Amino acid sequence: MTQDTFQTPSPQDSALLRKILLRLTAPAKLMASAVAVLVIWVWYNLLNRLLAFGDGIDYAGNHLVGAEATALLQRYNPYFWWALVALITIMLAWLVSLAIRRIMTHARFKAVDEAAFQQLAQQLSAPALDVLLWAWQPQDDPLRVGDLQLAHDELGRGRARRLQQAALQLATLKNARNRRQDPA
């Protein structure tokens, strides 16, 4: 195999991996979307109640701090409640992102079902199979969704060509070593 005869994966390889990945990760994506939508809906309703509560507070009856302090409290009251809403929104966004990340990480460890495995074995080209074998580490565990995701990403980044180039270089170096070891 020379530099000009490198085999390239076909566009169908990437499409097949993408289709199988979509099917295998769809439940996790739906769950993550549902969690996000539910939290946004609940927070939106609570946010409106919290702001309405803040608008309903009247500091005019508070004579302990004086008229100037009461006017100041009344003036900056909306800003306090909006700052509280912003702080809680940031914390909720962080928690939701952690939950979504956990759901997606759990999906990466899901084993590939037998039908998808057979479809990959039968329809992927040789360079794409090389990339899949490279991504599937360690091979004493079943093939997982994360392995397919890595193979799909690396297929688009030219991993098949680099694997072929590495195999060619390895063969060349082994031949050179064998020639030097054989006293002729």
C-alpha positions as CSV (number, residue, x, y, z in Angstrom):
1,M,0.0,0.0,0.0
2,T,1.6,3.3,-1.1
3,Q,0.7,6.8,-0.3
4,D,-1.7,6.9,-3.3
5,T,-3.5,3.7,-2.5
6,F,-5.0,4.6,0.9
7,Q,-8.5,3.4,1.1
8,T,-11.0,6.0,2.2
9,P,-14.3,5.3,4.1
10,S,-17.4,5.9,2.1
11,P,-20.0,8.6,2.9
12,Q,-22.4,5.7,3.6
13,D,-20.2,4.7,6.6
14,S,-20.7,8.0,8.3
15,A,-24.4,8.0,7.5
16,L,-24.8,4.5,8.9
17,L,-23.0,5.3,12.1
18,R,-25.0,8.5,12.5
19,K,-28.3,6.7,11.9
20,I,-27.5,4.0,14.4
21,L,-26.3,6.5,17.0
22,L,-29.5,8.5,16.6
23,R,-31.5,5.4,17.2
24,L,-29.5,4.3,20.2
25,T,-29.3,7.8,21.8
26,A,-32.8,8.9,21.1
27,P,-34.3,7.8,24.5
28,A,-31.5,9.7,26.4
29,K,-32.0,12.8,24.3
30,L,-35.7,12.7,24.9
31,M,-35.2,12.3,28.6
32,A,-32.7,15.1,28.7
33,S,-35.1,17.4,26.8
34,A,-38.0,16.4,29.0
35,V,-36.0,17.2,32.1
36,A,-35.0,20.6,30.7
37,V,-38.5,21.5,29.6
38,L,-40.0,20.4,32.9
39,V,-37.5,22.4,35.0
40,I,-38.0,25.5,32.7
41,W,-41.8,25.3,33.0
42,V,-41.8,24.8,36.8
43,W,-39.2,27.6,37.3
44,Y,-41.1,30.0,35.0
45,N,-44.2,29.5,37.1
46,L,-42.3,29.9,40.4
47,L,-40.5,32.9,39.0
48,N,-43.7,34.7,38.3
49,R,-45.0,34.0,41.8
50,L,-41.7,35.1,43.3
51,L,-41.7,38.4,41.4
52,A,-45.4,39.0,42.3
53,F,-44.6,38.4,45.9
54,G,-41.7,40.9,45.7
55,D,-43.9,43.5,44.0
56,G,-46.5,43.1,46.8
57,I,-44.1,44.0,49.6
58,D,-44.8,47.5,51.0
59,Y,-42.1,49.0,53.2
60,A,-44.2,52.1,54.0
61,G,-45.4,50.7,57.3
62,N,-41.8,50.1,58.5
63,H,-41.1,53.0,60.8
64,L,-38.0,51.5,62.5
65,V,-35.5,52.4,59.8
66,G,-36.7,55.9,59.0
67,A,-38.4,57.5,56.0
68,E,-35.2,57.7,53.9
69,A,-34.3,54.1,54.4
70,T,-37.9,53.0,53.7
71,A,-37.9,55.0,50.4
72,L,-34.6,53.4,49.5
73,L,-35.9,49.9,50.2
74,Q,-39.0,50.6,48.2
75,R,-37.0,52.0,45.3
76,Y,-34.5,49.1,45.1
77,N,-37.0,46.3,45.9
78,P,-37.5,45.2,42.3
79,Y,-33.8,45.0,41.7
80,F,-33.3,42.7,44.7
81,W,-36.0,40.3,43.5
82,W,-34.6,40.3,39.9
83,A,-31.1,39.6,41.3
84,L,-32.5,36.7,43.4
85,V,-34.3,35.4,40.3
86,A,-31.0,35.6,38.3
87,L,-29.1,33.8,41.0
88,I,-31.6,31.0,41.3
89,T,-31.8,30.7,37.4
90,I,-28.0,30.3,37.2
91,M,-28.0,27.6,39.9
92,L,-30.9,25.8,38.2
93,A,-29.2,26.0,34.8
94,W,-26.0,24.5,36.3
95,L,-28.0,21.7,38.0
96,V,-29.9,21.0,34.8
97,S,-26.7,20.9,32.8
98,L,-25.3,18.4,35.3
99,A,-28.4,16.2,35.0
100,I,-28.3,16.3,31.2
101,R,-24.6,15.5,31.2
102,R,-25.2,12.6,33.5
103,I,-28.1,11.3,31.3
104,M,-25.9,11.5,28.2
105,T,-22.9,9.9,30.0
106,H,-25.1,7.0,31.0
107,A,-26.2,6.7,27.4
108,R,-22.6,6.4,26.3
109,F,-22.1,3.3,28.4
110,K,-25.1,1.5,26.9
111,A,-24.1,-1.6,25.0
112,V,-24.9,-1.7,21.3
113,D,-27.7,-4.1,20.6
114,E,-27.1,-7.2,18.4
115,A,-29.1,-5.9,15.4
116,A,-27.1,-2.7,15.2
117,F,-23.9,-4.6,15.7
118,Q,-24.7,-7.0,12.8
119,Q,-25.7,-4.0,10.6
120,L,-22.4,-2.4,11.3
121,A,-20.4,-5.5,10.7
122,Q,-22.1,-6.1,7.4
123,Q,-22.4,-2.6,5.9
124,L,-19.3,-0.7,7.0
125,S,-16.3,-0.5,4.6
126,A,-12.9,-1.9,5.6
127,P,-11.4,1.5,6.6
128,A,-14.5,2.3,8.7
129,L,-14.3,-1.1,10.4
130,D,-10.6,-0.3,11.2
131,V,-11.6,2.9,12.8
132,L,-14.4,1.2,14.8
133,L,-11.9,-1.5,16.0
134,W,-9.5,1.3,17.0
135,A,-12.3,3.1,18.9
136,W,-13.5,-0.1,20.7
137,Q,-11.0,-0.2,23.6
138,P,-10.8,-2.4,25.6
139,Q,-12.2,-5.1,23.4
140,D,-13.0,-7.4,26.4
141,D,-16.2,-5.3,27.0
142,P,-19.1,-5.2,24.6
143,L,-19.2,-2.5,22.0
144,R,-20.8,0.6,23.6
145,V,-22.6,3.7,22.2
146,G,-19.6,5.8,23.3
147,D,-17.3,3.7,21.1
148,L,-19.6,4.3,18.1
149,Q,-19.6,8.1,18.9
150,L,-15.8,8.1,19.0
151,A,-15.6,6.1,15.7
152,H,-18.1,8.4,14.0
153,D,-16.1,11.5,15.1
154,E,-12.7,10.0,14.2
155,L,-14.1,8.8,10.8
156,G,-14.8,12.4,10.0
157,R,-11.3,13.5,11.2
158,G,-9.4,11.2,8.9
159,R,-8.5,8.4,11.4
160,A,-8.8,5.7,8.7
161,R,-6.0,7.3,6.7
162,R,-3.8,7.7,9.8
163,L,-4.4,4.1,10.8
164,Q,-3.4,2.9,7.3
165,Q,-0.4,5.1,7.4
166,A,0.7,3.8,10.8
167,A,0.3,0.2,9.5
168,L,2.4,1.0,6.5
169,Q,5.1,2.6,8.6
170,L,5.1,-0.3,11.1
171,A,5.4,-2.8,8.2
172,T,8.3,-0.8,6.7
173,L,10.1,-0.7,10.0
174,K,9.6,-4.4,10.7
175,N,10.9,-5.2,7.3
176,A,14.0,-3.0,7.8
177,R,14.6,-4.7,11.2
178,N,14.2,-8.2,9.7
179,R,16.7,-7.4,6.9
180,R,19.3,-6.2,9.4
181,Q,18.8,-9.2,11.6
182,D,19.2,-11.8,8.8
183,P,22.9,-12.3,8.1
184,A,23.1,-12.8,4.3
